[in-house]
């Protein structure tokens, strides 16, 4: 399986490492041509405003949006979730707008408020997996057709709609591969 990782800014190397550990090919996506032949796409954590700006400068935003809407399995972690969301709380702008959720940026506070915990996400693993939240957003509204995968303290932190998966946390910053396996299963189906 061949998985593209949007490689404009953010946690790219960590996702590549996890994809390769699962015996799949990881492709760094810096331009539209890099998408050829991929089975799925990961939008990593980082700075969503910076990634959005680069996507616009490289004329990648609309073409990528069309590819995702056409069914390419896509997973956004943290900033990637912000990029995929239909609405951002207290902001007029949105980027791809392909998953019917509203997201609150930096919902858990600043860098100093970052935290981790161990949780069971039944759809992903029967065993507790580490969840790392860094200046993390969370989902404040889910639309029709959006399935909530996990909540932390009543806040939605992972969801899926059709071919799109989002998570507030960073599975790529742990040694655990379960969430990446879950995404690869989405790509197979």
Order of alpha helices (4+ residues) and beta strands (2+ residues): beta-alpha-beta-beta-alpha-alpha-beta-alpha-beta-beta-beta-beta-beta-beta-beta-beta-alpha
